[in-house]
Amino acid sequence: MQISQLETILDDDGIIFLTYGGLLTQALIVGMTEALEKESKTHDLNKKVAHNLLTIFIELSQNMMNYSKKSNMSGNAIDSKGLIIVGLDKDANEYYVFSRNIVNINDSEKIIPKIKQVLSLDKAALKLLYRELRKSGREKHEKGAGIGFVEIAKRCDSMECDFTDINDETQYFSLKATIHNVKD
Amino acid sequence: MENLFLEGTQYTPEINMNAESGVISMVGKSYPENTFDFYQPIMDWVTAYFNGEAKNKTVVNMEIIYFNSSSSKLFFDFFDVLDEQKDKHHVEVNWIYDEENESALEAGEDFIEDFENLVINLVGK
C-alpha cells in the first residue's frame, strides 16, 4: 500500500475525511456527521458555516444512500463506487463537500433539469422554490423531488455539477458545494 | 389519550407529546434514514390529539439543531396540522434557536412566512 502517497494527496487537498466505495449506510453518515461536528468545534468554526457544512454533508450523503437503496430495490444494482469528501481549501479559505456517484442515464435525464433550474436561481428565488417544494402537500411526498438540491444551493456560496459518461447506460454524477469560511 | 415519548438519538430528536399538559416538544437533530416513517406516529398523535381531548392551550416547543430537507417537509406538514386547529384551539409554537447561528433563525423565519396566522415565537438562547 502506498500510504505516503495517499497521505500527500489528502494533505494537499486539505481533506478532512472521505469515504469511497461500499454502501453508504446511515450509521456511517451519522458517524461522519459527528466527526465533522467535533472538527468544527475544535477549529472554532463560525456557527453558521458549520451548520451549513453539516446540512450539505447530510443532504449529499443521504441522497447517495437513498439512490443506491432505490437502485438495489429495483433490481438495478449499480456499482457502489460512491465517493464523498469534506475538505478545507486553505488558500481560498473555503470548505467544500464533494460527492460523486454512478447514476443510470435515465435518472440523470430526470435530475439534469432540476439541477439546471437550481443553478440558475439567486438566493431569494431559491428560498421561494424551497418553500414551494416543501409545501407539496401531506401524503404526497416523493423521494428526491429536488428539494435536496435546493437545500444545498441555499446553503453554499457556489455549487458545481458534472455528468460524465461511463458507458451507454451509466454516468458519473458529481457535485461540489463550496462555503467561504467566515471568522467570527 | 396516551402520551408519546421517543428518546432522542444522534440523528432523531427527542419527542415528548403530553396530552395532559398540552405541551409538545421536539429537541435535537433530525436526519432520520426514513424521515416519513419516523414522523408518522408523531403526525398520527397530533391529529388524534386535536380530534379528541385537546387542552385549551397547546404549546409546541421546537428546538431542532439541524435537519435534512425531508424533515423540513415533515415540519411543514406538522405546522399545517397546527394551522388548521388554531381557530378551534389556542396553539402557540416556540421556535428555539441558538443565537449564534443565523441559519437556525432563518429556518424559523421561513416557517413564520409560510404560516402567517399561526403564532410562532422566535426564542433565542
Chai-1 contact restraints between the chains, C-beta under 6 A:
chainA,res_idxA,chainB,res_idxB,connection_type,confidence,min_distance_angstrom,max_distance_angstrom,comment,restraint_id
A,Q26,B,E33,contact,1.0,0.0,6.0,A-B,restraint_1
A,V30,B,Q10,contact,1.0,0.0,6.0,A-B,restraint_2
A,V30,B,Y11,contact,1.0,0.0,6.0,A-B,restraint_3
A,K47,B,E100,contact,1.0,0.0,6.0,A-B,restraint_4
A,K47,B,N101,contact,1.0,0.0,6.0,A-B,restraint_5
A,K48,B,N101,contact,1.0,0.0,6.0,A-B,restraint_6
A,K48,B,E102,contact,1.0,0.0,6.0,A-B,restraint_7
A,K48,B,S103,contact,1.0,0.0,6.0,A-B,restraint_8
A,H51,B,Y66,contact,1.0,0.0,6.0,A-B,restraint_9
A,H51,B,N101,contact,1.0,0.0,6.0,A-B,restraint_10
A,H51,B,S103,contact,1.0,0.0,6.0,A-B,restraint_11
A,L54,B,Y66,contact,1.0,0.0,6.0,A-B,restraint_12
A,T55,B,Y66,contact,1.0,0.0,6.0,A-B,restraint_13
A,I58,B,Y31,contact,1.0,0.0,6.0,A-B,restraint_14
A,I58,B,N68,contact,1.0,0.0,6.0,A-B,restraint_15
A,E59,B,N68,contact,1.0,0.0,6.0,A-B,restraint_16
A,R131,B,D114,contact,1.0,0.0,6.0,A-B,restraint_17
A,R134,B,S72,contact,1.0,0.0,6.0,A-B,restraint_18
A,R134,B,K73,contact,1.0,0.0,6.0,A-B,restraint_19
A,R134,B,F76,contact,1.0,0.0,6.0,A-B,restraint_20
A,R138,B,D77,contact,1.0,0.0,6.0,A-B,restraint_21
A,H141,B,K73,contact,1.0,0.0,6.0,A-B,restraint_22
A,I147,B,S69,contact,1.0,0.0,6.0,A-B,restraint_23
A,G148,B,S69,contact,1.0,0.0,6.0,A-B,restraint_24
A,E151,B,S69,contact,1.0,0.0,6.0,A-B,restraint_25
